Structure formats: C-alpha cells, structure tokens
Amino acid sequence: MSIRLLPALCATALSLCLTTAAAGPLGRTECIVPAKPGGGFDLTCGLVQAALQQSGGISEPMRVSYLPGGIGAVAYNTVIAQRPGQAQALVAFSSGSLLNLAQGKFGRHTEQDVRWLAALGTDYGAVVVAEDSPYRTLADVMRALRDDPARVALGAGGTIGSQDWMKAALLARAAGSHPKRMRFVAFEGGGEAIRALQGGYIQVLTGDVAETRRQREAGAKVRILAVMAPHRLPGDLAGVPTAKEAGADIEWPILRGVYLGPGVSDADYAAWAQAFSRTVATPAFEQLRAGYGLYPPALVGRPLDERVRQQVARYRQLAEDFGLRTAR
C-alpha cells in the first residue's frame, strides 16, 4: 500500500467513526418535556441539555420538545407504546410523576415499565403568593385556611392527588382544616399556575422552589413564604423560613431527572449512564445545578432505580392516608 494513501484512509476512518458516534444514542438527542413550557419539567430538560453539552457528553446540541397532557401521563404512555426503543429520547420526570404512578394515573403502566436513567438533583416544595398578596407569612395563609378554607383559592400544576395537591392538602391539614374542604384549582404545569397567581385567579401556589425562582428571575412578581425543606436553603433564599419553622411540619423533596423507553438496549442505556455519571462528577456541574436552583444528590442507574421504587411505595401509603385510590 502506498504511504501516500494513509492520510486519506485515516481521514475516511475518522469520518466513519464520527458518523457512527452521531448515529448512536448520544447523537441527535431529544429531551421531552411532558407539560407546557415554563414549569419544573422544562427546567429539568434545560439542565440536562446544558450539563451534557458543557461536559461533552453528547455529540450534537440536544433538542427540547413538549408533549403535555395528564401531568406526564401522555408522554409516559406515548414513549412506552410508540417509542419504546428510541434511545435518543429522554423524558423528564419528577417525584410528582412517581406519585401519579402510585395512584394508577398513568393508566395500566407502572413504575417498572420504563428505564429510569438519571436524577440530576433535588428540588423542594414551596408556598408562594403574588408580590402584592395580603398574606405576608405562612402563618397568615394557615390562619385563613383554618377560618374559612373556601375563601382561599390554592392552585398548582396538578390535579387532585398530584404532588402539588398533596402539598396543599398537607398545608390544609397542618392548619387544622380537612383537605376535602380546601378550594384547589388545577393547571397543566407550573408555568400556567404562576401566571394564574399573578392574575389573581388563585391566592396561594403550592409549587416548587426551583421553578418559582426561575419564573421570578424571568420577571414573575411572586414571593416565596416558606420552603418544604429540612433546613433553610442557601443563597438568596437563606432568609426564607422552612415550613416547619413557620408552623407547618411539612417536608417535600422532589427528585428531578429523566427516563428512557422500556425497549432501549442495555448497551445504549449504559452509554447514557456513563455520560451522566461523568457529567455529574464535575465541579462545573455543581455550579450549573446550583444555577438551576437544585440541590444534591444526583443519582444515576441502579441507585435511582432503587430510589424510585422506594418513593412509589411511600407515596402509595400517603395516598391511602388521604383516602385516594392507589395502584397495586
């Protein structure tokens, strides 16, 4: 073979390798937001997109698409039925998704019907009001719920039994009022709920810290009265009390992550898991995650799978405590 041919052959081989890599699970990737823009699922895909691009974990920019409906049910069922083996497609989930699965809200499918891939961090529940709200503290809200719960319109991105409804129900119960007496308005995603809060259609939002912070940074005129965390959160929220400090002994941590379809091969799943494991181990990711308002830990692969099953079991018991139907 002529030595002159070697550079051309090497270039061709390199081109083939790059083409093969781009065609694999980490090329032309997509993150599906199972809600309308602006909520916590959107935030999750934004962080996934930014983190993997920053670490070089994907070969091309990730596309973000939206598939709202049923607070995640439409996306869950679509991926299982129509795109089970599509390795390039990640779907955002939260602890709210697991709560819905515990109650059978995703139809006949259970938590065992997808491949849980990575949780990038933890969010926490929050009690939020409009900037000009007469409620200045969580104690004000609880007093109003105790005195006349029908006059306080609570709302969030989720229907009865969803995690945001659960946060409202726990708040009502802490105030000494039965959750069945509270007035709750459901929205398709946190973005819609925050707009309703600013418009005066609801008075209190039981939402999440991270999505509320991002909406506020984008110009939303809202205030966080309390966070449902075990301790005060750092940074600009250090002055915000925990719910327990404010008189309601409630904690609500929220996993935020992504899953894959059930038919994705072990090899493709392993490629994704390796990319996420490398990504979350970098100091740059810690800084990026903090910018998105999320907190440790990150879980990839089997540790996440185990956490999902534990949480679904716990949520099933909580739903039963509130007299809600559960899936077994």
TORGU-719510 format. One record per residue: residue in one letter; x, y, z of N, C-alpha, C, O in turn. Coordinates in steps of 0.001 Angstrom, whole numbers, padded with zeros to 6 digits, always signed. Layout:
aXYZXYZXYZXYZ;...
END
This chain:
m+000849-001202+000000+000000+000000+000000+000880+001245+000000+001847+001323+000758;s+000547+002224-000851+001318+003450-000916+001147+004250+000366+000041+004408+000883;i+002293+004760+000873+002225+005564+002093+001412+006823+001883+000910+007410+002841;r+001275+007250+000612+000502+008455+000316-000987+008253+000602-001724+009208+000848;l-001410+006979+000565-002832+006706+000798-003212+006740+002273-004395+006852+002595;l-002232+006647+003182-002542+006543+004602-003316+007740+005151-004301+007535+005861;p-002911+009000+004850-003688+010121+005378-005142+010087+004935-006044+010383+005719;a-005370+009723+003668-006744+009676+003159-007540+008583+003845-008699+008780+004211;l-006888+007390+004020-007577+006295+004697-007883+006642+006145-008963+006320+006640;c-006949+007296+006836-007174+007690+008235-008312+008695+008336-009149+008630+009236;a-008319+009635+007377-009393+010636+007386-010745+009975+007170-011733+010330+007812;t-010776+008996+006248-012031+008282+005987-012477+007501+007214-013657+007507+007563;a-011535+006831+007867-011866+006060+009069-012394+006964+010166-013365+006632+010847;l-011737+008128+010334-012198+009076+011350-013595+009553+011037-014431+009666+011933;s-013860+009836+009771-015194+010282+009364-016238+009227+009680-017321+009541+010173;l-015906+007965+009391-016844+006877+009677-017104+006752+011164-018238+006523+011583;c-016044+006902+011978-016203+006802+013430-017106+007902+013955-017966+007661+014802;l-016905+009128+013441-017730+010243+013897-019182+010051+013483-020097+010350+014251;t-019392+009549+012262-020755+009310+011790-021442+008259+012643-022615+008397+012990;t-020695+007195+012982-021254+006134+013825-021615+006660+015196-022667+006325+015741;a-020721+007505+015768-020987+008054+017098-022237+008921+017080-023065+008860+017989;a-022364+009743+016011-023516+010643+015939-024807+009872+015774-025877+010344+016158;a-024700+008650+015187-025909+007864+014963-026316+007070+016201-027408+006504+016242;g-025445+007024+017210-025722+006266+018423-026686+007015+019337-027276+008022+018945;p-026840+006507+020574-027812+007100+021490-027492+008537+021884-028390+009273+022293;l-026224+008955+021771-025840+010297+022200-025734+011285+021044-025206+012385+021212;g-026235+010899+019865-026250+011801+018722-027678+012195+018374-028575+011354+018422;r-027905+013442+018029-029232+013963+017689-030256+013640+018785-031318+013072+018529;t-029904+014014+019978-030706+013673+021151-031882+014623+021343-031924+015725+020796;e-032833+014153+022142-034051+014923+022414-034431+014760+023872-034327+013665+024425;c-034872+015842+024499-035417+015772+025850-036875+016211+025776-037177+017332+025365;i-037764+015325+026176-039203+015577+026081-039713+016150+027401-039544+015549+028462;v-040338+017322+027315-040978+017964+028465-042439+017521+028467-043178+017891+027554;p-042887+016738+029463-044263+016239+029439-045273+017230+030004-046159+016847+030769;a-045145+018495+029634-046047+019556+030084-045842+020753+029166-045011+020712+028259;k-046597+021815+029402-046393+023046+028644-045128+023745+029138-044634+023425+030220;p-044589+024705+028357-043351+025385+028757-043498+026143+030075-044577+026617+030429;g-042377+026239+030784-042321+027115+031938-042309+026461+033294-042080+027155+034285;g-042540+025163+033402-042609+024505+034702-041355+023726+035048-040298+023921+034448;g-041491+022833+036033-040356+022064+036517-039802+021070+035517-038592+020844+035483;f-040669+020461+034691-040181+019531+033667-039320+020278+032645-038305+019761+032180;d-039733+021485+032307-038972+022315+031377-037599+022633+031970-036583+022589+031276;l-037588+022950+033247-036334+023232+033943-035407+022018+033889-034205+022155+033661;t-035973+020833+034100-035167+019607+034080-034493+019406+032727-033291+019150+032659;c-035270+019525+031654-034685+019354+030320-033649+020427+030027-032651+020163+029357;g-033879+021634+030524-032902+022705+030334-031577+022371+030999-030511+022608+030430;l-031644+021821+032202-030421+021449+032916-029732+020272+032233-028510+020276+032085;v-030496+019269+031816-029923+018118+031108-029195+018589+029853-028057+018195+029595;q-029857+019429+029086-029292+019951+027841-027984+020697+028111-026975+020450+027450;a-028006+021610+029084-026833+022433+029372-025691+021600+029955-024529+021796+029598;a-026029+020667+030855-024991+019881+031520-024267+018955+030546-023040+018869+030568;l-025021+018261+029692-024398+017331+028759-023588+018053+027689-022552+017552+027253;q-024048+019217+027265-023268+019986+026295-021996+020516+026946-020932+020521+026327;q-022105+020958+028183-020946+021501+028894-019868+020448+029104-018678+020742+028991;s-020286+019209+029412-019330+018142+029681-018861+017415+028426-017935+016605+028487;g-019497+017700+027283-019166+016973+026066-019783+015595+026029-019327+014732+025279;g-020814+015375+026826-021445+014071+026895-022287+013716+025692-022586+012542+025475;i-022681+014717+024893-023437+014468+023666-022699+015083+022494-021977+016069+022643;s-022890+014487+021323-022107+014906+020160-022740+016067+019400-022055+016732+018624;e-024034+016327+019603-024724+017429+018931-025635+018116+019939-025986+017508+020950;p-026035+019379+019693-026947+020062+020606-028248+019276+020785-028790+018729+019825;m-028734+019229+022011-029952+018484+022325-031188+019316+022001-031245+020511+022290;r-032177+018657+021392-033450+019317+021094-034404+019112+022259-034474+018022+022826;v-035141+020162+022619-036169+020070+023654-037531+020166+022983-037789+021104+022228;s-038406+019196+023255-039755+019195+022684-040780+019088+023810-040435+018764+024946;y-042045+019364+023484-043098+019416+024503-044221+018443+024147-044702+018409+023014;l-044619+017664+025132-045694+016696+024944-046586+016720+026191-046550+015790+026997;p-047391+017791+026351-048212+017929+027555-049414+016996+027554-049800+016437+026527;g-049987+016848+028731-051199+016052+028871-051147+015129+030061-050236+014311+030182;g-052131+015258+030951-052238+014351+032085-051105+014466+033071-050799+013500+033769;i-050465+015631+033152-049332+015862+034060-048294+014745+033907-047830+014172+034893;g-047941+014450+032655-046919+013449+032367-047442+012146+031815-046670+011349+031282;a-048759+011902+031931-049322+010617+031506-049221+010411+030004-048903+009312+029551;v-049489+011459+029221-049453+011326+027763-048050+010951+027294-047892+010053+026467;a-047041+011629+027812-045666+011328+027420-045268+009918+027849-044633+009192+027084;y-045636+009533+029057-045290+008212+029586-045863+007116+028700-045162+006180+028318;n-047143+007244+028380-047796+006230+027560-047315+006252+026106-047220+005206+025463;t-047014+007444+025595-046531+007560+024217-045174+006889+024051-044950+006158+023086;v-044273+007138+024989-042939+006541+024901-043024+005022+024998-042343+004316+024254;i-043844+004516+025899-043959+003061+026073-044592+002403+024846-044132+001357+024387;a-045651+003023+024320-046406+002391+023232-045821+002666+021854-045837+001783+020996;q-045303+003874+021623-044914+004267+020271-043403+004440+020068-042919+004344+018940;r-042658+004692+021147-041229+004960+021002-040413+004171+022037-039487+004724+022631;p-040732+002919+022258-040102+002182+023364-038601+001996+023224-037889+001963+024227;g-038106+001873+021994-036689+001606+021803-035901+002789+021302-034751+002630+020893;q-036483+003971+021320-035802+005149+020777-034791+005672+021794-035148+006405+022716;a-033553+005296+021622-032517+005571+022610-032123+007042+022700-031558+007476+023704;q-032422+007812+021649-032047+009230+021680-033001+010086+022510-032678+011230+022829;a-034181+009546+022867-035231+010352+023502-035264+010159+025011-035589+009075+025496;l-034931+011197+025745-035070+011229+027192-036394+011906+027538-036860+012769+026793;v-036998+011528+028651-038242+012162+029101-038048+012641+030527-037566+011894+031378;a-038422+013887+030789-038277+014447+032134-039324+013862+033077-040459+013602+032681;f-038923+013661+034331-039871+013227+035359-039530+013937+036654-038458+014524+036796;s-040451+013874+037587-040208+014390+038934-040841+013437+039926-041452+012443+039535;s-040700+013731+041200-041367+012924+042216-042876+012934+042019-043564+011990+042406;g-043394+014014+041411-044822+014067+041109-045240+012981+040137-046343+012444+040236;s-044363+012656+039196-044637+011566+038264-044764+010249+039027-045630+009428+038725;l-043897+010056+040011-043918+008821+040801-045181+008743+041651-045745+007665+041838;l-045619+009883+042162-046857+009916+042934-048047+009538+042060-048934+008803+042495;n-048066+010039+040832-049151+009683+039901-049125+008188+039572-050175+007554+039470;l-047939+007635+039407-047822+006201+039155-048337+005389+040342-048973+004351+040160;a-048062+005862+041551-048531+005166+042750-050048+005102+042816-050618+004206+043438;q-050705+006080+042157-052162+006145+042172-052802+005596+040895-054018+005678+040719;g-051986+005043+040015-052523+004485+038782-052988+005526+037788-053831+005230+036941;k-052456+006750+037870-052914+007826+036988-052302+007772+035595-052690+008538+034713;f-051344+006865+035395-050754+006711+034073-051335+005488+033364-050673+004869+032531;g-052574+005150+033701-053232+004015+033072-052721+002695+033621-052451+002565+034814;r-052595+001728+032743-052195+000383+033192-050700+000261+033448-050239-000766+033945;h-049946+001289+033117-048494+001216+033268-048056+001530+034698-048708+002298+035405;t-046945+000927+035111-046408+001118+036452-044993+001684+036367-044476+001945+035281;e-044382+001866+037529-043009+002383+037585-042006+001406+036986-040857+001781+036757;q-042407+000168+036726-041490-000828+036173-041494-000853+034635-040812-001677+034025;d-042260+000046+034017-042433-000017+032563-041542+000929+031770-041671+001005+030548;v-040635+001656+032435-039644+002467+031729-038285+002218+032369-038181+001516+033375;r-037238+002804+031771-035891+002641+032304-035458+003964+032937-035148+004927+032236;w-035441+003996+034265-035061+005203+035000-033568+005424+034840-032770+004536+035140;l-033189+006601+034369-031803+006817+033961-031008+007675+034947-030004+007223+035499;a-031458+008910+035165-030656+009813+035996-031538+010860+036668-032446+011417+036050;a-031257+011115+037934-031835+012258+038648-030698+013239+038876-029692+012899+039498;l-030856+014449+038376-029747+015405+038430-029695+016191+039728-028671+016796+040045;g-030777+016191+040477-030772+016923+041729-032124+016896+042393-033066+016271+041905;t-032207+017589+043526-033412+017633+044335-033946+019053+044406-033195+020007+044606;d-035231+019174+044241-035953+020429+044404-036768+020287+045691-036802+019206+046279;y-037413+021346+046129-038269+021277+047315-039568+022027+047081-039621+022981+046305;g-040599+021590+047754-041874+022275+047667-041779+023676+048245-040918+023961+049078;a-042670+024548+047795-042681+025935+048261-044107+026452+048323-044961+026050+047532;v-044356+027345+049269-045638+028045+049359-045402+029446+048825-044582+030194+049357;v-046131+029799+047764-045844+031021+047008-047100+031887+046906-048208+031371+046757;v-046918+033195+046987-048023+034144+046803-047583+035236+045831-046396+035371+045535;a-048537+036008+045340-048212+037138+044480-047495+038216+045301-047665+038307+046517;e-046708+039013+044624-045916+040032+045303-046773+040985+046132-046342+041441+047191;d-047983+041289+045661-048855+042231+046371-049893+041531+047255-050873+042151+047666;s-049684+040255+047545-050634+039491+048350-050721+040030+049776-049710+040460+050332;p-051912+040013+050378-052038+040405+051787-051432+039380+052735-051193+039685+053903;y-051181+038168+052246-050550+037150+053076-049049+037413+053115-048352+037257+052112;r-048566+037812+054277-047148+038151+054408-046314+036988+054929-045105+036931+054702;t-046963+036064+055626-046259+034911+056193-047078+033651+055965-048256+033718+055614;l-046437+032488+056168-047162+031223+056061-048236+031141+057142-049292+030547+056925;a-047972+031730+058295-048967+031735+059372-050250+032433+058931-051345+032029+059324;d-050119+033481+058113-051305+034175+057581-052145+033231+056720-053371+033203+056825;v-051474+032464+055873-052176+031524+054998-052858+030442+055822-054013+030102+055563;m-052171+029908+056790-052740+028848+057615-053934+029342+058423-054905+028610+058614;r-053860+030575+058893-054985+031154+059637-056209+031268+058734-057326+030955+059145;a-055988+031720+057500-057096+031853+056553-057690+030494+056200-058907+030357+056080;l-056829+029491+056034-057313+028134+055739-058120+027558+056896-059087+026826+056687;r-057718+027894+058112-058434+027387+059284-059790+028094+059448-060796+027460+059767;d-059798+029410+059224-061018+030183+059467-062069+029979+058388-063249+029814+058698;d-061655+029989+057116-062618+029840+056019-061891+029326+054777-061559+030110+053888;p-061643+028022+054708-060843+027470+053607-061440+027721+052223-060699+027752+051241;a-062745+027898+052119-063368+028113+050816-062992+029459+050209-063109+029646+048998;r-062543+030395+051038-062184+031732+050543-060760+031792+050007-060384+032768+049357;v-059965+030760+050275-058566+030748+049831-058436+029817+048633-058549+028600+048779;a-058204+030369+047467-058036+029558+046262-056572+029155+046137-055707+029973+045824;l-056321+027876+046389-054981+027331+046196-054907+026724+044798-055912+026253+044266;g-053730+026737+044217-053600+026160+042886-052180+025732+042604-051248+026123+043307;a-052021+024930+041575-050699+024448+041176-050825+023637+039900-051920+023450+039372;g-049678+023155+039409-049659+022367+038181-049931+020908+038451-049019+020084+038381;g-051165+020574+038757-051510+019183+039021-052934+019052+039518-053470+019977+040128;t-053549+017911+039262-054932+017665+039656-054990+017069+041066-053966+016946+041737;i-056192+016703+041505-056360+016090+042820-055512+014818+042911-055572+013947+042044;g-054733+014739+043971-053846+013603+044159-052437+013820+043638-051547+013017+043919;s-052216+014898+042880-050872+015184+042371-049989+015662+043516-050479+015907+044619;q-048687+015797+043262-047803+016213+044342-048101+017638+044791-047980+017938+045979;d-048488+018525+043874-048819+019882+044291-050118+019909+045090-050262+020699+046023;w-051066+019040+044722-052284+018902+045531-051929+018346+046900-052477+018792+047909;m-051019+017380+046951-050598+016802+048222-049998+017874+049126-050270+017909+050326;k-049183+018746+048543-048583+019818+049343-049665+020734+049901-049589+021161+051053;a-050676+021038+049079-051789+021857+049545-052590+021136+050626-052999+021747+051613;a-052813+019828+050434-053567+019038+051412-052822+018960+052737-053433+019069+053800;l-051500+018772+052681-050701+018740+053897-050731+020090+054604-050749+020153+055833;l-050738+021167+053825-050810+022509+054404-052155+022732+055085-052219+023260+056195;a-053230+022324+054410-054565+022458+054998-054674+021647+056283-055225+022117+057278;r-054144+020426+056255-054202+019573+057442-053399+020181+058589-053824+020129+059743;a-052239+020756+058273-051421+021402+059306-052133+022605+059905-051906+022955+061063;a-053006+023244+059104-053764+024411+059582-054977+024005+060405-055650+024857+060985;g-055259+022701+060459-056403+022227+061225-057671+022110+060418-058758+021977+060981;s-057546+022158+059074-058706+022047+058196-058616+020737+057414-057522+020294+057064;h-059760+020121+057141-059743+018882+056365-059448+019204+054904-060036+020135+054354;p-058545+018449+054259-058206+018713+052853-059411+018741+051921-059385+019442+050910;k-060473+017990+052242-061650+017992+051368-062385+019329+051358-063191+019594+050466;r-062103+020167+052350-062754+021475+052408-061986+022548+051641-062517+023633+051403;m-060759+022264+051257-059964+023303+050601-060420+023499+049153-060970+022593+048528;r-060180+024685+048650-060521+025044+047273-059242+024996+046443-058333+025804+046633;f-059186+024031+045515-057960+023808+044750-058248+023917+043260-059210+023337+042758;v-057391+024678+042548-057533+024871+041099-056327+024227+040416-055183+024547+040739;a-056584+023330+039482-055512+022603+038803-055133+023259+037484-055991+023771+036764;f-053839+023238+037174-053317+023777+035922-052402+022746+035273-051918+021832+035942;e-052166+022888+033987-051283+021984+033242-049867+022544+033295-049397+023168+032343;g-049196+022312+034419-047823+022771+034572-047696+023993+035456-048632+024779+035602;g-046489+024140+036058-046243+025236+036988-046238+026600+036344-046576+027590+036991;g-045852+026674+035054-045842+027969+034376-047227+028590+034324-047387+029779+034601;e-048233+027791+033968-049611+028278+033923-050086+028695+035310-050775+029704+035457;a-049721+027921+036322-050162+028199+037683-049593+029526+038190-050296+030284+038857;i-048337+029809+037881-047728+031062+038323-048368+032251+037622-048538+033309+038227;r-048722+032087+036353-049424+033174+035653-050802+033413+036282-051241+034556+036399;a-051475+032343+036681-052778+032479+037336-052635+033168+038688-053500+033948+039085;l-051546+032881+039395-051294+033512+040683-051115+035017+040511-051681+035804+041270;q-050332+035412+039520-050109+036838+039275-051383+037539+038811-051575+038729+039059;g-052261+036775+038127-053500+037359+037628-054610+037403+038663-055686+037937+038394;g-054364+036846+039849-055361+036886+040905-056408+035790+040831-057390+035822+041572;y-056212+034809+039937-057184+033720+039827-057052+032739+040993-058014+032062+041354;i-055872+032668+041571-055646+031906+042800-054888+032814+043762-054260+033786+043343;q-054950+032495+045053-054262+033327+046049-052967+032702+046559-052057+033412+046986;v-052886+031380+046514-051704+030679+047033-051314+029576+046058-052167+028838+045566;l-050029+029474+045788-049498+028421+044925-048656+027473+045768-047731+027910+046452;t-048966+026185+045725-048101+025185+046360-047253+024570+045250-047619+023560+044648;g-046128+025197+045000-045284+024814+043871-043926+024312+044311-043794+023668+045352;d-042913+024614+043503-041557+024142+043747-040596+025322+043808-040821+026355+043176;v-039541+025158+044563-038567+026232+044737-037898+026608+043418-037873+027781+043045;a-037351+025607+042706-036540+025892+041525-037340+026583+040426-036895+027590+039877;e-038532+026044+040097-039290+026665+039018-039793+028050+039419-039900+028933+038568;t-040105+028257+040708-040542+029574+041168-039410+030577+041053-039617+031713+040623;r-038211+030154+041439-037062+031057+041322-036818+031460+039874-036564+032631+039593;r-036893+030509+038959-036629+030817+037556-037714+031726+036988-037424+032626+036200;q-038956+031494+037386-040034+032376+036923-039850+033788+037493-040116+034784+036819;r-039394+033850+038733-039164+035163+039344-038011+035884+038662-038078+037093+038443;e-036957+035156+038327-035828+035748+037598-036256+036243+036222-035679+037185+035680;a-037287+035587+035658-037796+035988+034344-038800+037143+034439-039321+037599+033421;g-039068+037613+035655-039947+038766+035814-041242+038524+036553-042016+039463+036742;a-041512+037285+036984-042750+036993+037708-042751+037723+039051-041753+037699+039771;k-043858+038366+039386-043985+039133+040628-044588+038235+041713-045785+038294+041995;v-043744+037416+042305-044198+036463+043312-043225+036453+044496-042080+036891+044388;r-043720+035938+045630-042913+035805+046844-043019+034386+047380-044097+033792+047367;i-041906+033845+047849-041908+032534+048495-042044+032742+049996-041190+033376+050616;l-043112+032212+050584-043346+032371+052019-042608+031332+052840-042175+031621+053956;a-042456+030124+052309-041786+029047+053041-041346+027965+052072-041937+027788+051007;v-040295+027239+052458-039810+026112+051654-040034+024821+052439-039863+024792+053658;m-040414+023761+051739-040685+022472+052387-039430+021616+052399-039409+020493+051895;a-038393+022178+052987-037088+021529+053070-036762+021249+054542-037357+021865+055425;p-035830+020332+054821-035485+020029+056215-034694+021140+056892-034578+021175+058117;h-034151+022049+056083-033354+023157+056622-033456+024326+055644-033893+024152+054507;r-033060+025495+056082-033089+026661+055187-032139+026436+054018-031087+025811+054154;l-032538+026961+052874-031745+026791+051668-030730+027930+051552-030989+029037+052026;p-029595+027675+050937-028543+028691+050878-028830+029784+049857-029822+029743+049130;g-027935+030756+049827-028009+031807+048820-029123+032806+049061-029362+033224+050194;d-029805+033187+047985-030819+034237+048080-032080+033790+048815-032959+034608+049087;l-032179+032490+049142-033342+032007+049889-033026+031774+051366-033846+031215+052094;a-031865+032192+051803-031462+031953+053190-032410+032632+054184-032541+032178+055321;g-033065+033707+053764-033984+034415+054644-035386+033856+054650-036233+034326+055409;v-035654+032855+053813-036995+032255+053736-037073+031097+054712-036246+030189+054640;p-038053+031096+055638-038135+030014+056627-038569+028693+056007-039189+028662+054944;t-038233+027614+056684-038796+026333+056295-040251+026304+056742-040657+027085+057603;a-041027+025411+056164-042431+025294+056570-042534+024950+058046-043417+025443+058748;k-041624+024097+058513-041656+023708+059921-041403+024910+060821-042085+025082+061831;e-040435+025739+060466-040165+026955+061235-041384+027868+061270-041638+028548+062264;a-042139+027873+060164-043281+028774+060032-044562+028188+060618-045610+028833+060568;g-044497+026984+061169-045656+026431+061848-046320+025238+061195-047309+024725+061718;a-045799+024780+060057-046373+023615+059371-045277+022575+059199-044349+022779+058416;d-045370+021473+059914-044319+020457+059907-044426+019612+058637-044897+018475+058666;i-043974+020198+057515-044092+019557+056205-042737+019592+055503-042087+020636+055446;e-042318+018454+054973-041152+018387+054092-041586+017719+052791-042295+016713+052805;w-041154+018288+051670-041494+017683+050381-040319+017819+049412-040255+018775+048639;p-039386+016855+049458-038284+016843+048482-038776+016322+047133-039677+015485+047073;i-038185+016815+046067-038631+016471+044721-037435+016073+043863-036568+016896+043573;l-037396+014810+043460-036378+014369+042502-036686+014953+041136-037850+015025+040740;r-035656+015370+040411-035841+015828+039027-034845+015085+038141-033634+015159+038350;g-035374+014370+037149-034489+013595+036304-035141+013171+035013-036124+013769+034576;v-034582+012118+034389-035051+011665+033079-035081+010139+033036-034340+009462+033749;y-035962+009618+032176-036041+008174+031943-035996+007888+030452-036118+008794+029627;l-035816+006601+030115-035796+006122+028730-036923+005109+028524-037479+004583+029488;g-037248+004846+027278-038278+003871+026952-037865+002465+027354-036675+002188+027501;p-038833+001572+027534-038550+000222+028017-037773-000637+027047-037140-001607+027464;g-037800-000311+025759-037118-001132+024766-035709-000679+024447-035067-001259+023571;v-035211+000332+025126-033835+000789+024883-032862-000305+025323-033003-000868+026409;s-031891-000596+024491-030969-001704+024750-030079-001429+025958-029875-000281+026352;d-029558-002499+026531-028635-002359+027661-027402-001553+027269-026888-000770+028068;a-026931-001744+026044-025737-001024+025591-026000+000474+025502-025174+001279+025931;d-027151+000847+024943-027478+002271+024825-027749+002882+026198-027362+004020+026465;y-028414+002123+027062-028655+002608+028426-027318+002847+029125-027140+003864+029795;a-026381+001914+028971-025070+002040+029603-024306+003253+029073-023600+003922+029827;a-024449+003537+027769-023778+004710+027190-024301+005989+027816-023527+006884+028155;w-025636+006075+027972-026244+007243+028619-025787+007342+030072-025390+008414+030528;a-025843+006224+030801-025477+006228+032222-024034+006686+032411-023726+007434+033339;q-023160+006233+031525-021763+006643+031611-021620+008139+031357-020863+008818+032051;a-022347+008656+030362-022288+010082+030057-022781+010915+031243-022177+011933+031582;f-023876+010482+031873-024401+011221+033025-023481+011097+034236-023281+012072+034959;s-022919+009909+034465-022022+009722+035606-020809+010643+035500-020397+011252+036487;r-020242+010741+034297-019100+011650+034101-019534+013099+034291-018807+013898+034881;t-020716+013433+033789-021195+014817+033836-021408+015291+035267-020931+016362+035641;v-022123+014500+036075-022476+014952+037424-021291+014929+038380-021374+015479+039479;a-020177+014293+037974-018994+014230+038833-018107+015458+038701-017130+015585+039439;t-018417+016361+037789-017563+017516+037547-017948+018704+038424-019130+018911+038701;p-016951+019494+038866-017250+020719+039626-018117+021695+038824-018922+022428+039398;a-017951+021702+037503-018744+022604+036661-020228+022264+036762-021076+023155+036712;f-020544+020964+036907-021949+020581+037031-022536+021084+038340-023679+021543+038362;e-021786+021009+039423-022265+021503+040713-022676+022961+040603-023717+023363+041123;q-021863+023740+039930-022160+025158+039756-023377+025358+038863-024222+026212+039133;l-023461+024569+037802-024586+024678+036877-025890+024296+037578-026894+024995+037447;r-025875+023187+038321-027074+022742+039030-027559+023802+040017-028759+024057+040124;a-026622+024417+040735-026992+025470+041684-027668+026632+040971-028593+027248+041500;g-027189+026929+039748-027809+027996+038969-029236+027677+038571-030027+028590+038335;y-029579+026402+038493-030934+025973+038178-031784+025786+039445-032947+025390+039367;g-031193+026075+040601-031942+026023+041845-032147+024639+042409-033050+024435+043220;l-031323+023671+041998-031440+022314+042513-030284+022006+043467-029264+022694+043484;y-030477+020955+044253-029538+020606+045307-029167+019125+045189-029886+018361+044545;p-028035+018705+045815-027653+017291+045777-028717+016430+046452-029555+016940+047196;p-028680+015094+046183-027681+014379+045387-028148+014148+043959-029304+014386+043612;a-027201+013672+043130-027533+013165+041801-027470+011637+041866-026607+011073+042538;l-028384+010982+041168-028445+009518+041168-028491+009029+039721-029270+009538+038915;v-027667+008055+039397-027608+007521+038033-027700+005996+038079-027038+005345+038887;g-028538+005437+037193-028619+003988+037070-029316+003312+038228-030388+003745+038649;r-028711+002244+038753-029352+001419+039781-029734+002205+041040-030832+001990+041553;p-028884+003112+041572-029307+003875+042755-030603+004648+042521-031435+004748+043423;l-030782+005198+041313-032031+005896+041010-033183+004900+040930-034271+005167+041439;d-032952+003762+040298-033998+002761+040175-034510+002333+041560-035713+002172+041763;e-033597+002155+042487-033983+001773+043848-034741+002893+044541-035721+002638+045242;r-034296+004132+044352-034976+005270+044978-036396+005421+044431-037322+005723+045183;v-036567+005212+043133-037895+005306+042521-038850+004314+043170-039972+004679+043520;r-038432+003089+043333-039304+002078+043913-039637+002374+045380-040750+002109+045836;q-038673+002920+046106-038922+003306+047493-039930+004446+047573-040836+004428+048407;q-039765+005434+046705-040666+006584+046741-042079+006204+046322-043047+006673+046920;v-042208+005367+045312-043545+004958+044876-044273+004249+046017-045466+004473+046224;a-043563+003396+046757-044173+002696+047891-044607+003683+048971-045683+003540+049553;r-043772+004680+049237-044112+005681+050257-045295+006533+049818-046177+006840+050620;y-045313+006914+048540-046426+007728+048038-047735+006939+048032-048806+007499+048267;r-047644+005664+047768-048841+004833+047779-049483+004861+049179-050704+004944+049312;q-048643+004790+050208-049152+004832+051578-049742+006208+051891-050789+006302+052532;l-049074+007276+051441-049577+008627+051685-050922+008841+051007-051828+009435+051591;a-051055+008361+049778-052321+008489+049058-053443+007760+049800-054561+008264+049902;e-053136+006582+050309-054137+005834+051066-054544+006581+052330-055707+006536+052732;d-053585+007273+052960-053884+008053+054163-054885+009169+053868-055673+009546+054735;f-054851+009698+052639-055774+010761+052242-057049+010216+051582-057870+010981+051076;g-057201+008900+051594-058404+008300+051040-058446+008294+049525-059527+008252+048937;l-057276+008336+048876-057209+008323+047417-056984+006913+046900-056414+006069+047592;r-057430+006669+045690-057245+005361+045064-055771+005160+044727-055086+006092+044305;t-055294+003932+044917-053901+003627+044590-053816+002424+043674-054758+001639+043565;a-052675+002291+043018-052424+001159+042124-051551+000149+042855-050592+000518+043533;r-051885-001111+042714-051107-002184+043363-050547-003124+042311-049864-004091+042647;
END
